[in-house]
Structure formats: C-alpha cells, structure tokens
Amino acid sequence: MIKQKKDLFSGIILGFFALMVFFVNAKAYIMANYSDSIFTTSGSREAAPEIKTNIIESAENFLKSYSDFLVLLSKIERAEMDDIDYTELAALFDSCVSRLENSRDAYAGLIGKAEITPYNKNVMKKLRGFDYAAFLENHSLNPSIFKEVSAYLRKADIRGLYSQILANVEEILVCCDEIRIEINETRFPKISGLWDLNSLFSRTLIFGQYTAMIFNKIMTDS
C-alpha cells in the first residue's frame, strides 16, 4: 500500500508539473493551438475563426477538469493522515467530469466546423515537409506520443488529429465511471483506477501540447 501511495504521489507531481508548465508558458500555449492555421478563412461555408474559439474552449475545459482530478489525488494522498471527506471528493469529481463533458462537446463542435472548412495548401505543404525526427531529438520528447502526433501531421490530417483527441477524452470519461461510483458509495477508489485515469489525462494533454509545439514552430519559421 505504501509503495502504491508513493507511485501515486509521483504521478501527481508529474501531472501538476505539466499543468504548471502549460499555464505559465504563454508562448507555447496548451492543446492543439495554432492548428487552426491550416484552415482557410475565405468563403461562405468556412468556420476558421470559430475553429480557434473551439480549440481554446475545449483545451480550457480539459485543463480545468485535469486540475480538479489532481486536487482529488492530493486528497487521496493524505488519506493515511486525514479522514476522507467523501462529500468533498464527490463534489471535486463531479466538477472534473462536468468540465470534461464540456471539453468533449467543444471538441465535437470543433470537428464539425473543421469538416466544412478547406485546408490551407501552404500549411499542408509545411507539415508534410517538416523534419519531425530532428524536432523529436532537439526537444527530448516522449517518442511514443510524438509518433502518434506526427502520424497525423505528416499527412496534414488535422481533422483526424482532432478526432483522436475527442476519442481520448471519451475514453477518460469511461474510465471516470467506476471511480465515480466508488466515491459516491463512500468506498476508497482503487489505486490502479486512479493511475489509469492520470495516465490518460497526461497522455492526452501531452498529445495536444506536441501538436501546438509543431504548429508553433512551423508558423514562427514562416
């Protein structure tokens, strides 16, 4: 049990550090920012300005949801020293899930607008000609997650990338179900379930960050 708690604490620290980096780094932004640059802004059926708004709203809700979850983990971390307030945990987790549902809905709206908006051919060309291997090496990124991101960007498939983020968010919501039941029944959540949920949140966050980083590099080098 002690080892599990130590591992959970490590996960909390990593997650909290990731959030702090994103909140204070105004230059890089957070999840998939700058990716709206691939969509054209002319024509009556296009929704490029709204796409940027959806990206911001979906990322904001996702980050707030993850923040709620990390606060909940901090409460779990003190369980051996303090009595658990399950009412407080339930309120935190309800907020976490509600914000994640808002993020899901915003991503669904984002995909709908992206589907009716043509790509910018110049940005597509830059994505296809980008040196992904050098970028990975220069920034010491997670190879597994970077491979997932670059698989979409090499093909300039931003709609597919958005759909992947949405699928990740939906997977997190499914993972929330059992933990929510446990908390509502005043049962101590399974540590393995908390690990899984933290990993899903973290991977999705980093997936979005890597997207923003690559687009930022492409646009600033233009």
C-alpha positions as CSV (number, residue, x, y, z in Angstrom):
1,M,0.0,0.0,0.0
2,I,2.8,2.4,0.9
3,K,4.5,1.7,-2.4
4,Q,1.3,2.3,-4.3
5,K,0.9,5.6,-2.5
6,K,4.4,6.6,-3.4
7,D,3.8,5.8,-7.0
8,L,0.5,7.7,-7.0
9,F,2.4,10.7,-5.4
10,S,4.9,10.6,-8.2
11,G,2.1,10.7,-10.7
12,I,0.5,13.7,-9.0
13,I,3.8,15.6,-9.1
14,L,4.4,14.9,-12.8
15,G,0.8,15.9,-13.6
16,F,1.0,19.0,-11.5
17,F,4.3,20.0,-13.0
18,A,2.9,19.5,-16.5
19,L,0.0,21.8,-15.8
20,M,2.2,24.4,-14.3
21,V,4.4,24.5,-17.4
22,F,1.4,24.9,-19.6
23,F,-0.2,27.6,-17.5
24,V,2.9,29.8,-17.3
25,N,4.2,29.2,-20.8
26,A,2.1,31.7,-22.8
27,K,4.3,31.3,-25.9
28,A,3.7,27.6,-26.5
29,Y,0.1,27.5,-25.4
30,I,-1.6,24.3,-24.5
31,M,-3.5,21.8,-26.6
32,A,-3.5,22.0,-30.4
33,N,-3.2,25.8,-30.5
34,Y,-2.0,27.2,-33.8
35,S,-3.6,24.2,-35.6
36,D,-6.4,26.5,-36.8
37,S,-3.8,28.0,-39.2
38,I,-4.3,25.1,-41.5
39,F,-7.9,26.1,-42.3
40,T,-8.6,28.8,-44.9
41,T,-10.5,31.9,-43.9
42,S,-12.4,32.8,-47.1
43,G,-15.7,31.6,-48.4
44,S,-19.2,31.4,-47.0
45,R,-19.2,27.9,-45.7
46,E,-16.0,28.1,-43.8
47,A,-15.7,28.4,-40.0
48,A,-11.9,29.0,-39.4
49,P,-12.5,31.9,-36.8
50,E,-14.9,29.6,-34.8
51,I,-12.4,26.8,-35.0
52,K,-9.9,28.8,-33.0
53,T,-12.5,29.5,-30.4
54,N,-13.4,25.9,-30.1
55,I,-9.8,24.9,-29.7
56,I,-9.4,27.3,-26.8
57,E,-12.7,26.3,-25.1
58,S,-12.0,22.6,-25.4
59,A,-8.5,22.9,-24.1
60,E,-9.6,25.2,-21.2
61,N,-12.2,22.8,-20.0
62,F,-9.9,19.8,-20.3
63,L,-7.2,21.6,-18.2
64,K,-9.7,22.6,-15.6
65,S,-11.0,19.0,-15.5
66,Y,-7.5,17.6,-15.0
67,S,-6.8,20.2,-12.4
68,D,-9.9,19.0,-10.4
69,F,-8.6,15.5,-10.7
70,L,-5.2,16.4,-9.4
71,V,-6.7,18.1,-6.4
72,L,-8.7,14.9,-5.8
73,L,-5.5,12.9,-6.0
74,S,-3.9,15.2,-3.4
75,K,-6.8,14.5,-1.1
76,I,-6.3,10.7,-1.6
77,E,-2.6,11.1,-1.0
78,R,-3.4,12.4,2.6
79,A,-5.8,9.6,3.3
80,E,-3.5,7.8,5.7
81,M,-3.1,11.0,7.8
82,D,-6.6,12.6,7.5
83,D,-10.1,11.2,7.4
84,I,-11.5,11.2,3.9
85,D,-14.4,13.6,3.2
86,Y,-16.3,11.7,0.6
87,T,-18.7,14.6,0.1
88,E,-15.8,16.8,-0.9
89,L,-14.3,14.1,-3.1
90,A,-17.7,13.6,-4.8
91,A,-18.0,17.4,-5.5
92,L,-14.5,17.5,-6.9
93,F,-15.1,14.5,-9.2
94,D,-18.4,15.8,-10.3
95,S,-16.7,19.1,-11.3
96,C,-14.0,17.1,-13.1
97,V,-16.5,15.0,-15.1
98,S,-18.7,18.0,-15.9
99,R,-15.8,20.0,-17.3
100,L,-14.6,17.0,-19.2
101,E,-18.0,16.6,-20.8
102,N,-17.8,20.3,-21.8
103,S,-14.4,19.6,-23.3
104,R,-15.9,16.7,-25.2
105,D,-18.7,18.7,-26.6
106,A,-16.4,21.5,-27.6
107,Y,-14.2,19.0,-29.5
108,A,-17.2,17.6,-31.2
109,G,-18.2,21.1,-32.3
110,L,-14.6,21.7,-33.4
111,I,-14.7,18.6,-35.6
112,G,-18.0,19.6,-37.2
113,K,-16.6,23.1,-38.1
114,A,-13.3,21.5,-39.4
115,E,-15.3,19.2,-41.7
116,I,-16.8,22.1,-43.6
117,T,-13.6,24.2,-43.8
118,P,-11.0,23.6,-46.5
119,Y,-7.3,23.2,-45.7
120,N,-4.7,25.8,-46.4
121,K,-2.5,24.2,-49.0
122,N,0.6,26.2,-48.0
123,V,0.3,25.0,-44.4
124,M,-0.3,21.4,-45.6
125,K,3.0,21.6,-47.5
126,K,4.9,22.8,-44.5
127,L,3.5,20.0,-42.3
128,R,4.4,17.3,-44.9
129,G,7.9,18.7,-45.3
130,F,8.7,19.2,-41.6
131,D,11.7,17.5,-40.1
132,Y,9.9,15.5,-37.4
133,A,12.9,13.4,-36.5
134,A,15.1,16.4,-35.8
135,F,12.3,18.1,-33.8
136,L,11.9,15.0,-31.6
137,E,15.6,14.8,-30.9
138,N,16.1,18.5,-30.2
139,H,13.3,18.7,-27.7
140,S,13.7,15.4,-25.9
141,L,10.0,14.5,-26.3
142,N,8.2,11.3,-25.5
143,P,8.8,9.1,-28.6
144,S,5.6,7.1,-28.3
145,I,3.3,10.1,-28.0
146,F,5.3,12.1,-30.6
147,K,4.9,9.2,-33.0
148,E,1.1,9.3,-32.6
149,V,1.0,13.1,-33.2
150,S,3.4,13.1,-36.2
151,A,1.5,10.3,-37.9
152,Y,-1.4,12.7,-38.3
153,L,0.7,15.8,-39.1
154,R,2.9,14.1,-41.7
155,K,-0.3,13.6,-43.7
156,A,-1.7,17.0,-42.7
157,D,-4.7,15.2,-41.3
158,I,-5.8,17.7,-38.7
159,R,-9.4,16.6,-38.7
160,G,-8.2,13.1,-37.9
161,L,-6.0,14.5,-35.1
162,Y,-9.0,16.3,-33.6
163,S,-11.0,13.1,-33.8
164,Q,-8.2,11.3,-31.9
165,I,-8.2,13.9,-29.1
166,L,-12.0,13.5,-28.9
167,A,-11.7,9.7,-28.7
168,N,-9.1,10.2,-25.9
169,V,-11.5,12.4,-23.9
170,E,-14.3,9.9,-24.4
171,E,-12.0,7.2,-23.1
172,I,-11.2,9.3,-20.0
173,L,-14.9,9.7,-19.3
174,V,-15.5,6.0,-19.5
175,C,-12.6,5.5,-17.0
176,C,-14.3,8.0,-14.7
177,D,-17.4,5.9,-14.3
178,E,-16.1,3.3,-11.9
179,I,-14.2,5.8,-9.8
180,R,-17.3,8.0,-9.5
181,I,-19.4,5.0,-8.3
182,E,-16.8,4.1,-5.7
183,I,-16.7,7.7,-4.4
184,N,-20.5,8.1,-4.3
185,E,-20.7,4.8,-2.4
186,T,-18.1,6.1,0.1
187,R,-15.6,3.4,-1.0
188,F,-11.9,4.2,-1.3
189,P,-11.1,4.3,-5.0
190,K,-8.9,1.6,-6.5
191,I,-5.4,3.0,-6.8
192,S,-5.0,1.2,-10.1
193,G,-8.0,3.1,-11.5
194,L,-6.5,6.4,-10.4
195,W,-3.2,5.5,-12.1
196,D,-5.0,4.7,-15.3
197,L,-7.0,7.9,-15.3
198,N,-4.0,10.0,-14.5
199,S,-2.1,8.4,-17.4
200,L,-5.0,9.0,-19.8
201,F,-5.2,12.7,-18.8
202,S,-1.4,13.1,-19.0
203,R,-1.1,11.4,-22.4
204,T,-3.9,13.4,-23.9
205,L,-2.5,16.7,-22.6
206,I,0.9,15.9,-24.0
207,F,-0.6,14.8,-27.3
208,G,-2.2,18.3,-27.6
209,Q,1.0,20.0,-26.5
210,Y,3.1,18.4,-29.1
211,T,0.6,19.4,-31.8
212,A,0.8,23.0,-30.5
213,M,4.6,22.9,-30.4
214,I,5.0,21.7,-34.0
215,F,2.5,24.2,-35.4
216,N,4.1,27.0,-33.4
217,K,7.5,26.1,-34.9
218,I,6.1,26.0,-38.5
219,M,4.3,29.3,-38.1
220,T,7.1,31.2,-36.4
221,D,9.7,29.9,-39.0
222,S,7.5,31.2,-41.9
